[in-house]
């Protein structure tokens, strides 16, 4: 019974998107096609950039001491938003915008690049003094 609602929602989503496209097209005309084209191009660009950047994002989160799952969730949100932008419709574009504007998606961890990930390291100077035993 629970899965019936999910299947109904998934099957009705493209119909709702089509109704939304026709409704907006009746209001603003042919600009809808430009909007859908630009949204698809933006979605493809997001997917291509994130496909390359996810490894560096994960490595940076591990090196800075942050939990790597946070960067994986951010990557997942960006990829899902890119896919929703590629899918034609205004409802999916609105959901993609919400995913992109969620806190933590684009947040960069600010840390001191000279700080070691290991907090047991002591900073200091090293000076070699003449050894009395070797004289």
DSSP file (Angstrom, degrees, kcal/mol; ACC not computed):
  #  RESIDUE AA STRUCTURE BP1 BP2  ACC     N-H-->O    O-->H-N    N-H-->O    O-->H-N    TCO  KAPPA ALPHA  PHI   PSI    X-CA   Y-CA   Z-CA
    1    1 A X     >        0   0    0      0, 0.0     4,-0.8     0, 0.0     3,-0.2   0.000 360.0 360.0 360.0 -38.9    0.0    0.0    0.0
    2    2 A X  H >>  +     0   0    0      1,-0.2     4,-1.1     2,-0.2     3,-0.5   0.876 360.0  52.8 -68.1 -37.0    2.8    2.4    0.8
    3    3 A X  H 3> S+     0   0    0      1,-0.2     4,-2.5     2,-0.2    -1,-0.2   0.741  96.9  68.2 -72.4 -21.3    4.6    1.7   -2.5
    4    4 A X  H 3> S+     0   0    0     -3,-0.2     4,-2.3     1,-0.2    -1,-0.2   0.882  99.9  48.4 -63.9 -38.5    1.4    2.5   -4.4
    5    5 A X  H <X S+     0   0    0     -4,-0.8     4,-2.4    -3,-0.5    -1,-0.2   0.881 111.4  50.0 -68.6 -38.6    1.7    6.2   -3.4
    6    6 A X  H  X S+     0   0    0     -4,-1.1     4,-2.6     2,-0.2    -2,-0.2   0.923 112.3  46.7 -66.6 -43.4    5.3    6.4   -4.4
    7    7 A X  H  X S+     0   0    0     -4,-2.5     4,-2.3     2,-0.2     5,-0.2   0.908 112.5  50.4 -64.8 -41.4    4.6    4.8   -7.8
    8    8 A X  H  X S+     0   0    0     -4,-2.3     4,-1.9    -5,-0.2    -2,-0.2   0.900 111.7  48.2 -62.5 -40.8    1.7    7.1   -8.3
    9    9 A X  H  X S+     0   0    0     -4,-2.4     4,-1.2     2,-0.2    -2,-0.2   0.918 112.4  48.2 -65.7 -44.0    3.8   10.1   -7.4
   10   10 A X  H  X S+     0   0    0     -4,-2.6     4,-0.6     1,-0.2    -2,-0.2   0.864 114.5  45.9 -66.4 -35.6    6.6    9.0   -9.7
   11   11 A X  H  X S+     0   0    0     -4,-2.3     4,-0.5     1,-0.2    -1,-0.2   0.808 113.5  48.8 -76.6 -28.6    4.2    8.4  -12.6
   12   12 A X  H  X S+     0   0    0     -4,-1.9     4,-2.5    -5,-0.2     5,-0.2   0.658  92.0  80.6 -84.8 -14.3    2.4   11.7  -12.1
   13   13 A X  H  X S+     0   0    0     -4,-1.2     4,-2.3     1,-0.2    -1,-0.2   0.927  92.6  46.2 -61.2 -48.3    5.6   13.8  -11.9
   14   14 A X  H  X S+     0   0    0     -4,-0.6     4,-2.3     1,-0.2    -1,-0.2   0.874 112.8  52.0 -62.6 -33.5    6.1   14.0  -15.7
   15   15 A X  H  X S+     0   0    0     -4,-0.5     4,-2.4     2,-0.2    -2,-0.2   0.923 110.0  48.0 -66.7 -43.0    2.5   14.9  -16.2
   16   16 A X  H  X S+     0   0    0     -4,-2.5     4,-2.3     1,-0.2    -2,-0.2   0.880 110.8  52.1 -63.7 -37.5    2.7   17.7  -13.6
   17   17 A X  H  X S+     0   0    0     -4,-2.3     4,-2.4    -5,-0.2    73,-0.3   0.922 109.8  48.5 -63.6 -43.7    5.8   18.9  -15.4
   18   18 A X  H  X S+     0   0    0     -4,-2.3     4,-2.4     2,-0.2    -2,-0.2   0.911 111.2  49.7 -63.6 -42.5    4.1   19.0  -18.7
   19   19 A X  H  X S+     0   0    0     -4,-2.4     4,-2.3     1,-0.2    -1,-0.2   0.905 111.4  50.0 -61.8 -40.9    1.1   20.9  -17.2
   20   20 A X  H  X S+     0   0    0     -4,-2.3     4,-2.5     2,-0.2     5,-0.2   0.887 109.5  50.8 -65.1 -39.1    3.5   23.4  -15.7
   21   21 A X  H  X S+     0   0    0     -4,-2.4     4,-2.6     1,-0.2    -2,-0.2   0.935 112.6  45.9 -63.9 -45.7    5.3   23.9  -19.0
   22   22 A X  H  X S+     0   0    0     -4,-2.4     4,-1.8     2,-0.2    -2,-0.2   0.878 112.8  50.8 -64.7 -37.5    2.0   24.6  -20.8
   23   23 A X  H  X S+     0   0    0     -4,-2.3     4,-0.8     2,-0.2    -2,-0.2   0.924 114.6  42.1 -66.1 -45.2    0.8   26.9  -18.1
   24   24 A X  H  X S+     0   0    0     -4,-2.5     4,-2.9     1,-0.2     5,-0.5   0.875 112.2  55.5 -70.3 -36.0    4.0   29.0  -18.1
   25   25 A X  H  X S+     0   0    0     -4,-2.6     4,-1.8     1,-0.2    -1,-0.2   0.855 104.6  53.3 -64.7 -33.9    4.1   28.9  -21.9
   26   26 A X  H  < S+     0   0    0     -4,-1.8    -1,-0.2    -5,-0.2    -2,-0.2   0.781 114.4  43.4 -70.5 -23.8    0.6   30.4  -22.0
   27   27 A X  H  < S+     0   0    0     -4,-0.8    -2,-0.2    -3,-0.4    -1,-0.2   0.891 132.6  14.6 -86.7 -43.2    1.8   33.2  -19.8
   28   28 A X  H >< S-     0   0    0     -4,-2.9     3,-0.7     1,-0.3     2,-0.2   0.522  92.0-149.5-115.9  -6.4    5.2   34.1  -21.2
   29   29 A X  T ><  -     0   0    0     -4,-1.8     3,-1.5    -5,-0.5    -1,-0.3  -0.507  64.6  -0.5  83.4-141.0    5.2   32.4  -24.6
   30   30 A X  T >> S+     0   0    0      1,-0.3     3,-1.0    -2,-0.2     4,-0.9   0.540 108.2  86.1 -71.2  -7.8    8.2   31.1  -26.5
   31   31 A X  H <> S+     0   0    0     -3,-0.7     4,-2.3     1,-0.2    -1,-0.3   0.701  75.2  74.6 -64.8 -16.3   10.6   32.2  -23.7
   32   32 A X  H <> S+     0   0    0     -3,-1.5     4,-2.7     1,-0.2    -1,-0.2   0.902  91.7  53.1 -62.2 -41.0    9.8   28.8  -22.1
   33   33 A X  H <> S+     0   0    0     -3,-1.0     4,-2.2     1,-0.2    -1,-0.2   0.900 109.0  48.9 -62.9 -39.9   11.9   27.0  -24.7
   34   34 A X  H  X S+     0   0    0     -4,-0.9     4,-2.7     2,-0.2     5,-0.2   0.918 111.4  50.1 -64.2 -42.8   14.9   29.3  -24.0
   35   35 A X  H  X S+     0   0    0     -4,-2.3     4,-2.4     1,-0.2    -2,-0.2   0.932 111.9  47.2 -60.6 -46.3   14.5   28.7  -20.2
   36   36 A X  H  X S+     0   0    0     -4,-2.7     4,-2.0     2,-0.2    -1,-0.2   0.880 113.3  49.0 -65.4 -37.8   14.3   24.9  -20.7
   37   37 A X  H  X S+     0   0    0     -4,-2.2     4,-2.3    -5,-0.2    -2,-0.2   0.929 112.8  46.5 -66.9 -45.4   17.4   24.9  -23.0
   38   38 A X  H  X S+     0   0    0     -4,-2.7     4,-2.4     1,-0.2    -2,-0.2   0.874 111.6  51.9 -65.5 -36.7   19.4   27.1  -20.6
   39   39 A X  H  X S+     0   0    0     -4,-2.4     4,-2.3    -5,-0.2    -1,-0.2   0.901 110.1  48.9 -65.7 -39.9   18.4   24.9  -17.6
   40   40 A X  H  X S+     0   0    0     -4,-2.0     4,-2.4     2,-0.2    -2,-0.2   0.902 111.8  48.4 -66.8 -40.2   19.5   21.8  -19.5
   41   41 A X  H  X S+     0   0    0     -4,-2.3     4,-2.3     2,-0.2    -2,-0.2   0.912 112.0  49.5 -65.5 -41.7   22.8   23.3  -20.4
   42   42 A X  H  X S+     0   0    0     -4,-2.4     4,-2.4     2,-0.2    -2,-0.2   0.889 110.6  50.9 -63.8 -38.9   23.4   24.4  -16.8
   43   43 A X  H  X S+     0   0    0     -4,-2.3     4,-2.2     2,-0.2    -2,-0.2   0.914 110.4  48.2 -65.4 -42.7   22.5   20.9  -15.6
   44   44 A X  H  X S+     0   0    0     -4,-2.4     4,-2.5     1,-0.2    -2,-0.2   0.896 111.4  50.9 -64.0 -39.0   25.0   19.3  -17.9
   45   45 A X  H  X S+     0   0    0     -4,-2.3     4,-2.5     2,-0.2     5,-0.3   0.911 109.6  50.3 -64.6 -41.5   27.7   21.8  -16.9
   46   46 A X  H  X S+     0   0    0     -4,-2.4     4,-2.4     1,-0.2     5,-0.2   0.917 112.0  47.6 -60.7 -43.3   27.0   21.0  -13.2
   47   47 A X  H  X S+     0   0    0     -4,-2.2     4,-1.9     2,-0.2    -2,-0.2   0.919 113.2  47.7 -66.5 -43.2   27.3   17.3  -13.8
   48   48 A X  H  X S+     0   0    0     -4,-2.5     4,-1.0     2,-0.2    -2,-0.2   0.915 114.7  45.0 -65.2 -42.9   30.5   17.6  -15.9
   49   49 A X  H  X S+     0   0    0     -4,-2.5     4,-2.3     1,-0.2     3,-0.5   0.919 114.8  47.4 -67.8 -42.4   32.2   19.9  -13.3
   50   50 A X  H  X S+     0   0    0     -4,-2.4     4,-1.6    -5,-0.3    -1,-0.2   0.820 103.2  62.8 -70.8 -28.9   31.2   17.8  -10.4
   51   51 A X  H  < S+     0   0    0     -4,-1.9    -1,-0.2    -5,-0.2     4,-0.2   0.843 114.0  35.1 -62.1 -32.2   32.3   14.6  -12.1
   52   52 A X  H  < S+     0   0    0     -4,-1.0     4,-0.5    -3,-0.5     3,-0.4   0.830 119.3  49.0 -87.4 -35.9   35.8   16.0  -12.1
   53   53 A X  H  X S+     0   0    0     -4,-2.3     4,-2.4     1,-0.2     5,-0.2   0.589  86.1  82.9 -86.1 -11.5   35.7   17.9   -8.8
   54   54 A X  H  X S+     0   0    0     -4,-1.6     4,-2.2     1,-0.2    -1,-0.2   0.875  91.3  50.7 -66.9 -34.4   34.3   15.2   -6.4
   55   55 A X  H  > S+     0   0    0     -3,-0.4     4,-2.6    -4,-0.2    -1,-0.2   0.926 112.2  45.9 -67.2 -43.8   37.7   13.5   -5.9
   56   56 A X  H  > S+     0   0    0     -4,-0.5     4,-2.6     2,-0.2    -2,-0.2   0.886 112.4  52.0 -65.8 -37.7   39.4   16.8   -5.0
   57   57 A X  H  X S+     0   0    0     -4,-2.4     4,-2.0     2,-0.2    -2,-0.2   0.911 111.6  46.5 -64.1 -41.6   36.5   17.7   -2.7
   58   58 A X  H  X S+     0   0    0     -4,-2.2     4,-1.9    -5,-0.2    -2,-0.2   0.918 113.1  48.8 -66.6 -43.5   36.8   14.4   -0.9
   59   59 A X  H  X S+     0   0    0     -4,-2.6     4,-2.5     1,-0.2    -2,-0.2   0.904 110.9  50.7 -62.6 -42.5   40.6   14.6   -0.6
   60   60 A X  H  X S+     0   0    0     -4,-2.6     4,-2.1     1,-0.2     6,-0.3   0.887 109.1  50.8 -64.0 -38.8   40.3   18.2    0.8
   61   61 A X  H  <>S+     0   0    0     -4,-2.0     5,-1.7     2,-0.2     4,-0.5   0.883 112.0  47.0 -68.2 -35.9   37.8   17.1    3.4
   62   62 A X  H ><5S+     0   0    0     -4,-1.9     3,-0.7     1,-0.2    -2,-0.2   0.915 113.7  48.1 -69.4 -41.8   40.0   14.3    4.5
   63   63 A X  H 3<5S+     0   0    0     -4,-2.5    -2,-0.2     1,-0.2    -1,-0.2   0.831 110.9  50.6 -69.0 -31.3   43.1   16.5    4.7
   64   64 A X  T 3<5S-     0   0    0     -4,-2.1    -1,-0.2    -5,-0.2    -2,-0.2   0.533 116.5-112.0 -85.2  -4.2   41.3   19.2    6.6
   65   65 A X  T < 5S+     0   0    0     -3,-0.7    -3,-0.2    -4,-0.5    -4,-0.1   0.519  71.7 135.2  89.9   4.6   40.0   16.8    9.2
   66   66 A X      < -     0   0    0     -5,-1.7     2,-0.3    -6,-0.3    -1,-0.3  -0.409  67.9 -89.6 -81.4 163.2   36.3   17.1    8.2
   67   67 A X    >>  -     0   0    0      1,-0.1     3,-1.0    -2,-0.1     4,-0.7  -0.583  30.2-142.2 -73.6 129.1   34.1   14.1    7.8
   68   68 A X  H 3> S+     0   0    0     -2,-0.3     4,-1.8     1,-0.2    -1,-0.1   0.733  94.6  69.2 -68.0 -20.8   34.2   12.7    4.2
   69   69 A X  H 3> S+     0   0    0      1,-0.2     4,-2.5     2,-0.2    -1,-0.2   0.832  92.2  59.7 -66.2 -29.8   30.5   11.9    4.2
   70   70 A X  H <> S+     0   0    0     -3,-1.0     4,-2.0     1,-0.2    -1,-0.2   0.912 107.2  45.1 -63.7 -41.1   29.7   15.6    4.2
   71   71 A X  H  X S+     0   0    0     -4,-0.7     4,-2.2     2,-0.2    -1,-0.2   0.856 112.0  52.4 -71.8 -32.8   31.5   16.1    1.0
   72   72 A X  H  X S+     0   0    0     -4,-1.8     4,-2.4     2,-0.2    -2,-0.2   0.895 109.7  48.7 -68.1 -38.7   30.0   13.0   -0.6
   73   73 A X  H  X S+     0   0    0     -4,-2.5     4,-2.4     2,-0.2    -2,-0.2   0.891 110.7  51.1 -66.2 -38.4   26.5   14.2    0.3
   74   74 A X  H  X S+     0   0    0     -4,-2.0     4,-2.1     2,-0.2    -2,-0.2   0.912 110.7  48.8 -64.4 -41.3   27.3   17.6   -1.2
   75   75 A X  H  X S+     0   0    0     -4,-2.2     4,-2.5     2,-0.2    -2,-0.2   0.908 111.0  50.5 -63.5 -41.8   28.5   15.9   -4.4
   76   76 A X  H  X S+     0   0    0     -4,-2.4     4,-2.5     1,-0.2    -2,-0.2   0.893 109.5  50.6 -62.8 -40.2   25.3   13.8   -4.5
   77   77 A X  H  X S+     0   0    0     -4,-2.4     4,-2.3     2,-0.2    -1,-0.2   0.904 111.5  47.8 -64.8 -39.9   23.2   16.9   -4.0
   78   78 A X  H  X S+     0   0    0     -4,-2.1     4,-2.3     2,-0.2    -2,-0.2   0.913 113.2  47.5 -68.3 -41.8   25.0   18.7   -6.9
   79   79 A X  H  X S+     0   0    0     -4,-2.5     4,-2.2     2,-0.2    -2,-0.2   0.905 113.2  48.3 -66.0 -40.4   24.7   15.7   -9.2
   80   80 A X  H  X S+     0   0    0     -4,-2.5     4,-2.3     2,-0.2    -2,-0.2   0.897 111.3  50.4 -65.4 -39.8   21.0   15.3   -8.4
   81   81 A X  H  X S+     0   0    0     -4,-2.3     4,-2.0     2,-0.2    -2,-0.2   0.892 109.4  51.6 -65.1 -38.8   20.4   19.0   -9.0
   82   82 A X  H  X S+     0   0    0     -4,-2.3     4,-1.7     2,-0.2    -2,-0.2   0.908 110.2  48.7 -63.4 -41.3   22.2   18.7  -12.3
   83   83 A X  H  X S+     0   0    0     -4,-2.2     4,-1.7     1,-0.2    -2,-0.2   0.885 110.6  50.5 -65.1 -38.6   20.0   15.8  -13.3
   84   84 A X  H  < S+     0   0    0     -4,-2.3    -1,-0.2     1,-0.2    -2,-0.2   0.840 108.4  52.7 -69.0 -32.0   16.8   17.6  -12.3
   85   85 A X  H  < S+     0   0    0     -4,-2.0    -1,-0.2     1,-0.2    -2,-0.2   0.852 107.3  52.0 -70.0 -33.2   17.9   20.7  -14.3
   86   86 A X  H  < S+     0   0    0     -4,-1.7     2,-0.3    -5,-0.2    -2,-0.2   0.870  93.2  83.9 -69.1 -36.1   18.4   18.5  -17.4
   87   87 A X  S  < S-     0   0    0     -4,-1.7     2,-0.2    -5,-0.1     5,-0.1  -0.538  94.0-115.1 -68.1 124.9   14.9   17.0  -16.9
   88   88 A X        +     0   0    0     -2,-0.3     2,-0.2     4,-0.1   -67,-0.1  -0.418  69.9  75.5 -71.4 132.4   12.5   19.5  -18.6
   89   89 A X  S  > S-     0   0    0     -2,-0.2     4,-0.8    -4,-0.2   -72,-0.1  -0.662  72.9-112.0 146.6 160.6   10.1   21.3  -16.4
   90   90 A X  H  > S+     0   0    0    -73,-0.3     4,-2.0    -2,-0.2     5,-0.1   0.756 109.2  57.6 -91.7 -27.0    9.8   24.0  -13.8
   91   91 A X  H  > S+     0   0    0      2,-0.2     4,-2.2     1,-0.2     5,-0.2   0.932 109.2  46.0 -68.3 -44.6    9.0   21.8  -10.8
   92   92 A X  H  > S+     0   0    0      1,-0.2     4,-2.3     2,-0.2    -1,-0.2   0.855 111.3  53.5 -66.6 -33.4   12.2   19.9  -11.2
   93   93 A X  H  X S+     0   0    0     -4,-0.8     4,-2.2     2,-0.2    -1,-0.2   0.891 108.7  49.2 -66.3 -38.8   14.1   23.2  -11.7
   94   94 A X  H  X S+     0   0    0     -4,-2.0     4,-2.0     2,-0.2    -2,-0.2   0.904 111.5  48.4 -66.5 -41.2   12.7   24.5   -8.4
   95   95 A X  H  X S+     0   0    0     -4,-2.2     4,-2.2     2,-0.2    -2,-0.2   0.900 111.1  51.4 -64.6 -39.9   13.7   21.3   -6.6
   96   96 A X  H  X S+     0   0    0     -4,-2.3     4,-2.3     1,-0.2    -2,-0.2   0.892 108.2  51.8 -63.5 -39.8   17.2   21.6   -8.1
   97   97 A X  H  X S+     0   0    0     -4,-2.2     4,-1.8     2,-0.2    -1,-0.2   0.899 109.0  50.0 -64.0 -40.6   17.5   25.2   -7.0
   98   98 A X  H  X S+     0   0    0     -4,-2.0     4,-0.6     1,-0.2    -2,-0.2   0.913 110.8  50.0 -63.3 -42.2   16.6   24.2   -3.4
   99   99 A X  H >< S+     0   0    0     -4,-2.2     3,-0.6     1,-0.2    -2,-0.2   0.884 111.9  47.7 -63.5 -38.3   19.2   21.4   -3.5
  100  100 A X  H 3< S+     0   0    0     -4,-2.3    -1,-0.2     1,-0.2    -2,-0.2   0.798 112.7  48.4 -73.5 -27.9   21.8   23.8   -4.7
  101  101 A X  H 3< S+     0   0    0     -4,-1.8    -1,-0.2    -5,-0.2    -2,-0.2   0.434  82.4 119.4 -93.3   0.8   21.0   26.5   -2.1
  102  102 A X  S X< S-     0   0    0     -4,-0.6     3,-1.7    -3,-0.6     4,-0.4  -0.381  77.6 -97.8 -63.7 142.2   21.0   24.0    0.8
  103  103 A X  T 3  S+     0   0    0      1,-0.2    -1,-0.1     2,-0.1    -2,-0.1  -0.372 108.0  27.7 -62.2 138.1   23.6   24.9    3.5
  104  104 A X  T 3  S+     0   0    0     -3,-0.1    -1,-0.2    -2,-0.1   -30,-0.1   0.284  90.0 101.3  96.1 -10.4   26.7   22.9    3.1
  105  105 A X  S <  S+     0   0    0     -3,-1.7    -2,-0.1     1,-0.2   -27,-0.1   0.941 101.6  13.7 -72.4 -45.5   26.5   22.3   -0.6
  106  106 A X  S    S+     0   0    0     -4,-0.4    -1,-0.2    -6,-0.2     2,-0.1   0.349  95.0 129.1-110.4   3.9   29.0   25.0   -1.6
  107  107 A X        -     0   0    0      1,-0.1     2,-0.4     2,-0.0    -4,-0.0  -0.383  45.3-150.8 -67.2 132.9   30.6   25.7    1.8
  108  108 A X        -     0   0    0     -2,-0.1     2,-0.6     2,-0.0    -2,-0.1  -0.844  16.9-122.0-101.7 140.8   34.3   25.6    1.9
  109  109 A X        -     0   0    0     -2,-0.4     2,-0.7     1,-0.0   -43,-0.0  -0.709  23.6-147.2 -81.0 121.5   36.1   24.6    5.0
  110  110 A X        +     0   0    0     -2,-0.6     2,-0.3     2,-0.0    -1,-0.0  -0.812  34.8 149.9 -92.7 120.1   38.4   27.4    6.0
  111  111 A X        -     0   0    0     -2,-0.7     2,-0.6     4,-0.0   -47,-0.0  -0.952  54.3 -91.6-143.4 162.6   41.5   26.0    7.7
  112  112 A X    >   -     0   0    0     -2,-0.3     3,-1.3     1,-0.2    -2,-0.0  -0.655  29.6-150.7 -76.0 119.8   45.1   26.9    8.1
  113  113 A X  T 3  S+     0   0    0     -2,-0.6    -1,-0.2     1,-0.3    -3,-0.0   0.741  96.1  54.1 -67.4 -19.5   47.0   25.3    5.2
  114  114 A X  T 3  S+     0   0    0      2,-0.1     2,-0.3    -3,-0.0    -1,-0.3   0.589  86.4 100.9 -87.2 -10.1   50.1   25.1    7.4
  115  115 A X  S <  S-     0   0    0     -3,-1.3     2,-0.1     1,-0.1     4,-0.1  -0.576  74.6-127.2 -77.0 133.9   48.3   23.3   10.2
  116  116 A X        -     0   0    0     -2,-0.3    -4,-0.1     2,-0.2    -2,-0.1  -0.476   8.3-130.2 -78.5 150.4   48.9   19.6   10.2
  117  117 A X  S    S+     0   0    0     -2,-0.1     2,-0.7     1,-0.1    -1,-0.1   0.764  98.6  73.3 -68.9 -23.6   46.0   17.2   10.2
  118  118 A X    >   -     0   0    0      1,-0.1     3,-1.1     2,-0.0    -2,-0.2  -0.835  69.3-163.0 -93.0 116.3   47.8   15.5   13.2
  119  119 A X  T 3  S+     0   0    0     -2,-0.7    -1,-0.1     1,-0.2    -2,-0.1   0.506  79.7  76.7 -78.5  -3.2   47.4   17.7   16.2
  120  120 A X  T 3   +     0   0    0      2,-0.1     2,-0.4    -3,-0.0    -1,-0.2   0.472  69.5 107.8 -84.5  -1.8   50.3   15.9   18.0
  121  121 A X    <   -     0   0    0     -3,-1.1     2,-0.4    -5,-0.1    -5,-0.1  -0.621  58.8-151.5 -81.4 131.7   52.9   17.7   15.9
  122  122 A X        -     0   0    0     -2,-0.4     2,-0.3     2,-0.0    -2,-0.1  -0.853   7.8-138.8-102.4 137.0   54.9   20.3   17.8
  123  123 A X        +     0   0    0     -2,-0.4     2,-0.3     2,-0.0     0, 0.0  -0.717  43.7 119.0 -93.3 146.1   56.3   23.2   16.0
  124  124 A X        -     0   0    0     -2,-0.3     2,-0.3     2,-0.0    -2,-0.0  -0.976  55.9 -83.3-179.3-176.3   59.8   24.5   16.8
  125  125 A X        -     0   0    0     -2,-0.3     2,-0.5     2,-0.0    -2,-0.0  -0.843  29.3-145.2-111.9 150.4   63.3   25.1   15.5
  126  126 A X        +     0   0    0     -2,-0.3     2,-0.4     2,-0.0    -2,-0.0  -0.955  17.7 177.2-117.1 131.0   66.1   22.6   15.2
  127  127 A X        -     0   0    0     -2,-0.5     2,-0.5     2,-0.0    -2,-0.0  -0.990  21.8-140.5-135.5 125.9   69.7   23.5   15.7
  128  128 A X        -     0   0    0     -2,-0.4     2,-0.3     3,-0.0    -2,-0.0  -0.738  19.6-163.6 -87.8 127.2   72.5   21.1   15.6
  129  129 A X        -     0   0    0     -2,-0.5    -2,-0.0     1,-0.1     2,-0.0  -0.797  34.1 -87.9-107.3 151.7   75.2   21.7   18.3
  130  130 A X        -     0   0    0     -2,-0.3     2,-0.5     1,-0.1    -1,-0.1  -0.317  43.5-126.0 -60.9 137.1   78.7   20.2   18.2
  131  131 A X    >   -     0   0    0      1,-0.1     3,-0.6    -3,-0.0     4,-0.3  -0.717   9.1-152.0 -88.6 128.8   78.8   16.9   19.8
  132  132 A X  G >  S+     0   0    0     -2,-0.5     3,-0.7     1,-0.2    -1,-0.1   0.758  91.8  62.3 -71.6 -23.6   81.3   16.5   22.5
  133  133 A X  G 3  S+     0   0    0      1,-0.2    -1,-0.2     2,-0.1    -3,-0.0   0.772  97.9  55.0 -74.7 -25.4   81.7   12.8   21.9
  134  134 A X  G <         0   0    0     -3,-0.6    -1,-0.2     1,-0.2    -2,-0.2   0.529 360.0 360.0 -87.5  -5.0   83.0   13.1   18.4
  135  135 A X    <         0   0    0     -3,-0.7    -1,-0.2    -4,-0.3    -2,-0.1   0.448 360.0 360.0 -82.4 360.0   85.9   15.4   19.3
